[in-house]
Amino acid sequence: MQEILSNSPEVPPEVISWARSMNDRLDLPLPEIFRRWWAKNERAFHEKRYKDVVPGEAIAPFQAAPEPDQEVPPASATVPAEAAARSVRVTNHNERVKGDFFVAAGVAAACVAVAGLLLYWRRRG
């Protein structure tokens, strides 16, 4: 939905800007943001009044990770308690790819070893 709104000439420019403000923002709870946005705009969509669509809640600018010597504010100061309670660790995509590679390499090595043992026993017997 976010990508559709970001590129739609049918909705007002402020909706396009709002949607584009969330590009590549893995820190945002997008499903929840769009549920609340849809509740305000569902009627306009069903009635095909796309120019009446309004942007959702204001999106806070991305905060980069603090430098090692900077003091980090407590979570309650920057994140609402409800969001902090359901937050999850965002995994770096490269970490996941490395892990997936090693799992696949291990499975492949095990298959080669089993195939080698089967060939050895077949020729021996």
C-alpha positions as CSV (number, residue, x, y, z in Angstrom):
1,M,0.0,0.0,0.0
2,Q,2.8,2.4,0.9
3,E,4.5,1.9,-2.5
4,I,1.1,2.4,-4.4
5,L,0.4,5.6,-2.5
6,S,4.0,6.8,-3.1
7,N,3.5,6.6,-6.9
8,S,-0.2,7.3,-7.4
9,P,-1.1,10.4,-9.4
10,E,-4.7,10.0,-8.1
11,V,-4.1,10.9,-4.5
12,P,-3.2,14.4,-3.2
13,P,0.5,15.4,-3.2
14,E,0.5,15.5,0.7
15,V,-0.5,11.8,0.7
16,I,2.3,11.0,-1.7
17,S,4.8,12.9,0.5
18,W,3.5,11.1,3.6
19,A,3.9,7.7,2.0
20,R,7.3,8.5,0.6
21,S,8.5,9.6,4.1
22,M,8.3,5.9,5.1
23,N,10.5,4.6,2.3
24,D,13.1,2.1,3.6
25,R,12.1,2.7,7.2
26,L,12.4,-0.7,8.9
27,D,12.0,1.0,12.3
28,L,8.3,1.8,11.7
29,P,5.3,-0.5,12.5
30,L,3.9,-0.1,9.0
31,P,1.0,-2.5,9.4
32,E,-0.3,-0.6,12.4
33,I,0.3,2.8,10.7
34,F,-1.6,1.7,7.6
35,R,-4.5,0.2,9.7
36,R,-5.1,3.5,11.3
37,W,-4.7,5.3,8.0
38,W,-7.1,3.0,6.3
39,A,-9.8,3.5,9.0
40,K,-9.8,7.2,8.0
41,N,-9.7,6.7,4.2
42,E,-11.7,3.5,3.6
43,R,-14.9,5.3,2.6
44,A,-13.1,7.6,0.1
45,F,-11.5,4.5,-1.5
46,H,-14.8,2.6,-1.8
47,E,-16.5,5.7,-3.3
48,K,-13.5,6.2,-5.6
49,R,-13.0,9.8,-4.3
50,Y,-9.2,9.5,-4.3
51,K,-8.6,13.3,-4.1
52,D,-10.3,13.2,-0.7
53,V,-7.8,10.7,0.7
54,V,-5.8,12.3,3.6
55,P,-2.4,11.4,4.9
56,G,-2.0,9.4,8.1
57,E,-0.3,10.4,11.3
58,A,3.0,12.4,11.2
59,I,6.0,10.2,10.8
60,A,9.0,11.1,13.1
61,P,12.3,11.5,11.2
62,F,14.7,8.6,11.3
63,Q,17.1,8.7,14.2
64,A,20.5,7.3,13.4
65,A,22.1,5.1,16.0
66,P,24.0,7.2,18.6
67,E,27.8,7.4,18.5
68,P,29.5,5.1,21.1
69,D,30.2,8.1,23.4
70,Q,26.7,9.5,23.2
71,E,24.2,8.9,26.0
72,V,21.1,7.0,24.8
73,P,17.8,8.4,26.1
74,P,15.6,5.8,27.9
75,A,13.1,4.0,25.6
76,S,10.2,5.6,27.4
77,A,11.4,9.1,26.3
78,T,11.5,8.3,22.6
79,V,9.0,5.4,22.0
80,P,5.5,5.1,23.3
81,A,5.1,2.3,25.9
82,E,2.7,0.4,23.6
83,A,5.2,0.4,20.8
84,A,8.1,-0.5,23.1
85,A,6.2,-3.5,24.5
86,R,5.7,-5.1,21.1
87,S,9.0,-4.0,19.5
88,V,11.3,-6.7,17.9
89,R,14.9,-6.7,17.1
90,V,15.5,-5.6,13.5
91,T,18.1,-8.0,12.0
92,N,20.6,-6.7,9.6
93,H,19.8,-8.4,6.2
94,N,23.5,-9.3,5.8
95,E,23.5,-11.2,9.1
96,R,20.5,-13.3,7.9
97,V,22.1,-14.0,4.6
98,K,25.3,-15.2,6.2
99,G,23.4,-17.5,8.5
100,D,21.3,-18.9,5.7
101,F,24.5,-19.6,3.6
102,F,26.1,-21.5,6.4
103,V,23.0,-23.6,7.0
104,A,22.8,-24.4,3.3
105,A,26.5,-25.2,3.1
106,G,26.2,-27.6,6.1
107,V,23.2,-29.4,4.6
108,A,25.0,-29.7,1.2
109,A,28.1,-31.1,3.0
110,A,26.0,-33.7,4.9
111,C,24.3,-34.8,1.7
112,V,27.7,-35.3,-0.1
113,A,29.0,-37.3,2.9
114,V,25.9,-39.5,3.0
115,A,26.1,-40.1,-0.8
116,G,29.8,-40.9,-0.5
117,L,29.1,-43.5,2.3
118,L,26.3,-45.1,0.3
119,L,28.5,-45.4,-2.8
120,Y,31.3,-46.8,-0.6
121,W,29.1,-49.5,1.0
122,R,27.5,-50.4,-2.4
123,R,30.9,-51.0,-4.0
124,R,32.3,-52.8,-1.0
125,G,29.4,-55.2,-0.7
